[in-house]
Amino acid sequence: MTGTWLTANEIAQLLSIDPRSVSRKANKKHWPYRSYAVRGGRERRHHLAALPEKIQEAYAASHNAGLPELQARLKPVLTREKKIDIPRYAGRGAKTGNVKPKERIPEKYLEVANARLGVLQTYGASGLSAEAFIMAYNAGAIAREFRERLGPRGGITSFQSLCRWLRLYERHGIEGLAPRYGGRGLAD
């Protein structure tokens, strides 16, 4: 069930409306999608987990299931053993302090690091492109509990931010995901 991708025609059938209405709404609301080559051109498919709750309810009803049950099945399973596919990005970023050993990192920063790791694991398990994942994450459709734990600084503003987290995790482990504010922000 985690790989449920719907076309505009399938969504229109669920809601009993015109497919063009679905396409217009998808463009207006910036629903994340993947483009697939099909006979005669290309076709957009939207991941069910990133679609509005109304569409998820209609899908669940068509499969004789409840919305909570459907959302539980769509939620990716987080496992620590899963290898994360890291896209390469070598851009410039903010200047920050050096990575500190885990013993010297304050507890509140370790909580941030664990929440960021949860976001990365959700991204690795989602199967979405980075752009689609970022849109769904910022909309609250994916990894909502991690976004809430991160608070106002939990938004992933760009592809580069996600890549920076992935690169830091690859190089330094969980310590790399902890905030490293320069200056007097951290007491040594």
N, C-alpha and C positions, 0 to 999 in steps of 0.2 A: 504494500500500500504506500510505501514511502516514495515511490516513483510515479505518482499520479500526475500526469500532465494533460491538460484539457485544451482543446481548440475552441475558438469563438463559436463554432457551430454546436459543439457539445454543451458549452455553457448556455447558449441560447435555447437548446432543447430542454435543459434542466429548468430554466426560468420561463419557458414558453414565450419567448420574445424573439425579435428579429436579430439575426447574427450581426448585422451592421450596427445595431444599437450596442451590442456587446463590444464590438471593435472600437466604437467611438468612446465608450466609457473607459475601456482599457487604456486608450491613448490619453484621455483626459486625466485619469487618476494615476497614470504611470505604473500600471501593474507590471511586475517583472515577468519576463518571458524568455523563451529560447526560440530561435528561428531554425526550422527544419526544412531541408530540401524535399519537396514532394513533386509528383508528376505535374508539370505545368507551372512550376515556380517554387515559392517558399511559403511556409505556413508558420504562424506564431502559435506557440503552446505555452499555457500559463500553468505554473505549479499550483496545485490545489491548496497547499499550506499558505501560500502568499495571497490568495484571493480573499475577498470580503466574506464575512461570516454568513451572509445571506446565501451566497453561492455554496458554501460548505454545508449549510443546512439542507439545501436542495439536493446536493450530491448524497449526503448521508441518508436522506429520506428515500432517494431512488435506490439505495442499496440496503434498505431496511435496517438502518443503524441510527443511533443517536449522535448528535453533534459532539458531545464529550468523548464518546467512544472513537469517533472518526479522528478528532484532534489528537487523542492519545496515540492512535496508530500512525498519524502523520509526524508526530514528534520524533526527531532522530534520536537514536540510542547513543549515549555518550560512553565511549570506552576509552580508557587510557592507553590501550595497546594500539589503537588505530593510528596509522601513520598519516600525517597531514601532508597533502600535496601542496607544496609551497611555490607559487609563481615567483619568478625572479624579478626584482625591482631594485635598481641601483640609484634611486633618486636621492635628493638632499632632504634632510629632515631637521628638526629642531635640535639645538645643541643641549645636551643633557649631561648629567654627571656619569661617572663610571658605574658599571654593574657591581653591586656589593654582594658579599657572601650572604647566604640565607640567614645566618645568625645575626647579622647587623641590619637587617631590613625590619622596620617597624611592622607590627602586626596588621595595622590598617592598610599598609601597602601590600602585604602578602594577600590580604583579602581581595584587593584590586587585581593582583596578579592571577589569583585563582579564578576570578570572574572572567578575566580576559582569556584565560586558557579555555574556559567553558565555551566562550564565543568562538574561539578557533576550532575547537572540536566539533561544534555544531556546524561550522562552515565546512569542515572536512567531510562530515557525514551527510550534508544536505544535498550534494550533487548539483548545486546551483553555480552559475558563473559568479565571479567576485562582485560584479556590478549588481546582478539580481539579488545576491545574498545581502549586500549592503542596503539596497532599497527595502527588502523585506525586513531586515533587522531594524532599521531606523523607523519603519512603519509599525513595529511591534508584532509582526506576524511570526517571527522566528526568534528564539532565544530571549523571550520576554523577561524571564526571571534573572538572566545575567545582566540585561540592560538595566533592570531595576536596581540590582546590587551595585552597578557602576555609577548610578545616579546621573547628575547633569553632565558629567564628562564621559558618559558611556556611549555617546554617538560616534559612529565611524563616519567621518566626514568625507573620506575619499578612498579610492583604491590604494593609494600610497600608505594611508594609515593602517589598513588591514595588512598590507605587505610588510610594513615595519614591524608590526606585532609578530607576524609569522617568522620574519628574519631573526628578530631578537630571541624568540622561543627556540628556533633552530640552533642558534649560536650559544645561548647561555642557559637554556632551560627555563624553569619557572622564575628564576631570579631576574631574567631579562625582561619579563613582563611587568615587574614591579615598577612603579613610577620612580624616576630618578631626577628629582628636581635639583638644579644646581643652586649654589649660593647657600643661604642660611635656612632653607626649608627643612633640612634633615639634621638632626643632632647626631653627631658621631658617637 
